[in-house]
Amino acid sequence: MMIDPLMRPVARKLTSQDAPLERLLTWWRTAKVRRHVAGKRVLDFGCGTDFKSLRSFGTGVTFRCGVDACFAGDEPFSTAEGIEGFGSLAELADQVAAGNIAPVEIIIALACFEHLEADEHHETLRIMDKLSTPDATICGTVPTPAAKPVLEFLSERMGLIDPSQIRDHKIYYDRESLTRALKETGWFLAEYRTFQLGMNSFFVLRKP
């Protein structure tokens, strides 16, 4: 049965993040976006069950919300710290359209885009356009093709990364493939650089 992509969770599969390297990797990715979120209304796409990145921003941001498939089927909720949680981008977009939540100014997507099929990626960016301000940015990280064999070794052979994370990867992006993937999405690649010996990349997307 076909499922309306607007009603579908942000990813088809749930993955765990309990292996030894996960905490370090989360810290490293979050550090890449920290200076970009200061004083902003922030959405964390793929926030995880415990909102690690959003919690680390504390009062340095003006609004925090997270979207993750782990909350799919649940009603939107608010944590004790005031973080808003949603099971899909569509749910948040509905709240923005209704005027219940103001549009977000920055979206962080840390190690998320590689878990989406090409059509899902395109639809995800389209919805992000709708729920954000005209001058909004998307800051995130995505592994490059060079990372694929290394990540598979670290997860399957060494157990340092949860294998569920790596098996769920659909696309590894470099600058050229990421630029192509943005066509007709309402976003363009404003910044791009690699780190971790070229196996990971940091990007900033903006609206024309």
VOZAMAR-868862 format. One line per 4 residues: their letters; for each residue x, y, z of C-alpha. Coordinates in nm, 3 decimals, m for minus. Example, Ala and Ser with C-alpha at 12.3 -4.5 7.8 and 13.67 -1.06 7.14 Angstrom:
as) 1.230,m0.450,0.780 ~ 1.367,m0.106,0.714;
//
This chain:
mmid) 0.000,0.000,0.000 ~ 0.131,0.344,m0.092 ~ 0.188,0.583,0.200 ~ 0.159,0.957,0.167;
plmr) 0.518,1.083,0.228 ~ 0.379,1.379,0.425 ~ 0.233,1.137,0.678 ~ 0.532,0.904,0.688;
pvar) 0.785,0.916,0.975 ~ 1.124,1.072,0.899 ~ 1.280,0.729,0.849 ~ 1.139,0.383,0.790;
klts) 1.359,0.210,1.045 ~ 1.451,0.280,1.402 ~ 1.820,0.243,1.482 ~ 1.997,0.230,1.815;
qdap) 2.288,0.444,1.934 ~ 2.441,0.252,2.222 ~ 2.784,0.150,2.093 ~ 3.106,0.294,2.247;
lerl) 3.178,0.553,1.977 ~ 2.825,0.694,1.961 ~ 2.864,0.944,2.246 ~ 3.189,1.081,2.100;
ltww) 3.042,1.104,1.750 ~ 2.734,1.286,1.879 ~ 2.953,1.537,2.064 ~ 3.172,1.591,1.757;
rtak) 2.877,1.651,1.525 ~ 2.704,1.884,1.771 ~ 3.022,2.090,1.806 ~ 3.012,2.154,1.431;
vrrh) 2.675,2.332,1.451 ~ 2.693,2.498,1.793 ~ 2.800,2.843,1.673 ~ 2.525,2.846,1.410;
vagk) 2.234,2.795,1.653 ~ 2.304,3.073,1.905 ~ 1.994,3.281,1.972 ~ 1.788,3.091,1.712;
rvld) 1.469,2.887,1.698 ~ 1.612,2.538,1.640 ~ 1.475,2.216,1.495 ~ 1.683,1.899,1.539;
fgcg) 1.589,1.658,1.260 ~ 1.660,1.307,1.386 ~ 1.696,1.423,1.747 ~ 1.691,1.077,1.909;
tdfk) 1.497,0.972,2.216 ~ 1.692,1.185,2.464 ~ 1.746,1.510,2.267 ~ 2.121,1.509,2.336;
slrs) 2.210,1.796,2.101 ~ 1.911,2.013,2.190 ~ 1.972,1.971,2.562 ~ 2.336,2.070,2.519;
fgtg) 2.231,2.405,2.366 ~ 2.047,2.498,2.687 ~ 1.933,2.858,2.711 ~ 2.166,2.961,2.429;
vtfr) 1.876,2.918,2.185 ~ 1.528,3.072,2.195 ~ 1.325,2.762,2.100 ~ 1.403,2.391,2.075;
cgvd) 1.207,2.120,1.897 ~ 1.297,1.776,1.768 ~ 1.160,1.537,1.507 ~ 1.238,1.167,1.511;
acfa) 1.075,0.846,1.389 ~ 1.108,0.706,1.742 ~ 0.812,0.928,1.837 ~ 0.596,0.822,1.540;
gdep) 0.240,0.748,1.650 ~ 0.270,0.962,1.962 ~ 0.099,1.294,2.012 ~ 0.331,1.598,1.998;
fsta) 0.469,1.663,2.347 ~ 0.686,1.899,2.550 ~ 0.966,1.793,2.787 ~ 1.024,1.944,3.131;
egie) 1.289,2.170,2.975 ~ 1.040,2.296,2.717 ~ 1.168,2.095,2.420 ~ 0.887,2.016,2.175;
gfgs) 0.887,1.662,2.031 ~ 0.725,1.539,1.709 ~ 0.709,1.207,1.527 ~ 0.726,1.359,1.178;
lael) 0.807,1.680,0.997 ~ 0.448,1.690,0.873 ~ 0.319,1.720,1.231 ~ 0.547,2.015,1.299;
adqv) 0.460,2.174,0.962 ~ 0.091,2.151,1.053 ~ 0.154,2.331,1.382 ~ 0.348,2.605,1.201;
aagn) 0.076,2.641,0.936 ~ m0.189,2.670,1.208 ~ 0.008,2.947,1.382 ~ 0.060,2.742,1.697;
iapv) 0.439,2.739,1.655 ~ 0.647,3.008,1.487 ~ 0.867,2.896,1.195 ~ 1.214,2.772,1.289;
eiii) 1.526,2.967,1.193 ~ 1.776,2.683,1.179 ~ 1.746,2.309,1.125 ~ 2.025,2.075,1.230;
alac) 2.051,1.737,1.060 ~ 2.338,1.545,1.217 ~ 2.407,1.213,1.041 ~ 2.049,1.193,0.909;
fehl) 2.037,1.252,0.535 ~ 2.226,0.931,0.463 ~ 1.931,0.736,0.610 ~ 1.687,0.870,0.350;
eade) 1.615,0.741,0.001 ~ 1.648,1.001,m0.275 ~ 1.271,1.063,m0.295 ~ 1.246,1.090,0.084;
hhet) 1.535,1.336,0.092 ~ 1.367,1.556,m0.168 ~ 1.033,1.552,0.017 ~ 1.203,1.615,0.351;
lrim) 1.371,1.930,0.220 ~ 1.043,2.050,0.071 ~ 0.866,2.023,0.407 ~ 1.160,2.186,0.585;
dkls) 1.116,2.481,0.348 ~ 0.752,2.515,0.456 ~ 0.813,2.509,0.832 ~ 1.111,2.750,0.838;
tpda) 1.166,3.123,0.792 ~ 1.269,3.268,0.452 ~ 1.627,3.318,0.576 ~ 1.651,2.980,0.750;
ticg) 1.951,2.751,0.722 ~ 2.004,2.377,0.747 ~ 2.334,2.278,0.911 ~ 2.437,1.919,0.928;
tvpt) 2.680,1.637,0.871 ~ 2.673,1.345,0.630 ~ 2.934,1.074,0.569 ~ 3.118,1.074,0.235;
paak) 3.160,0.768,0.009 ~ 3.510,0.720,0.149 ~ 3.357,0.645,0.490 ~ 3.151,0.345,0.379;
pvle) 3.413,0.066,0.419 ~ 3.551,0.221,0.738 ~ 3.209,0.251,0.901 ~ 3.122,m0.104,0.800;
flse) 3.446,m0.230,0.958 ~ 3.398,m0.029,1.280 ~ 3.041,m0.152,1.317 ~ 3.044,m0.511,1.194;
rmgl) 3.396,m0.616,1.293 ~ 3.478,m0.394,1.590 ~ 3.135,m0.324,1.738 ~ 3.230,0.039,1.804;
idps) 2.926,0.172,1.615 ~ 2.584,0.009,1.621 ~ 2.553,m0.200,1.302 ~ 2.186,m0.093,1.276;
qird) 2.303,0.261,1.205 ~ 2.534,0.167,0.920 ~ 2.308,m0.094,0.762 ~ 2.037,0.171,0.736;
hkiy) 2.256,0.406,0.527 ~ 2.102,0.463,0.184 ~ 2.326,0.729,0.023 ~ 2.677,0.859,0.096;
ydre) 2.717,1.218,m0.026 ~ 3.014,1.416,m0.152 ~ 2.992,1.780,m0.262 ~ 2.881,1.697,m0.617;
sltr) 2.613,1.444,m0.525 ~ 2.477,1.664,m0.248 ~ 2.455,1.960,m0.487 ~ 2.265,1.746,m0.739;
alke) 2.030,1.620,m0.470 ~ 1.927,1.977,m0.385 ~ 1.789,2.060,m0.730 ~ 1.427,2.182,m0.717;
tgwf) 1.413,2.152,m0.336 ~ 1.419,2.522,m0.246 ~ 1.769,2.494,m0.095 ~ 2.125,2.541,m0.222;
laey) 2.464,2.439,m0.084 ~ 2.615,2.751,0.076 ~ 2.903,2.588,0.267 ~ 3.072,2.249,0.246;
rtfq) 3.385,2.105,0.399 ~ 3.510,1.763,0.502 ~ 3.654,1.648,0.833 ~ 3.762,1.319,0.991;
lgmn) 4.020,1.263,0.714 ~ 3.761,1.329,0.444 ~ 3.519,1.063,0.564 ~ 3.262,1.304,0.703;
sffv) 3.133,1.636,0.578 ~ 2.974,1.947,0.724 ~ 2.728,2.145,0.513 ~ 2.513,2.458,0.533;
lrkp) 2.205,2.488,0.312 ~ 2.024,2.816,0.248 ~ 1.723,2.935,0.051 ~ 1.776,3.142,m0.265;
//
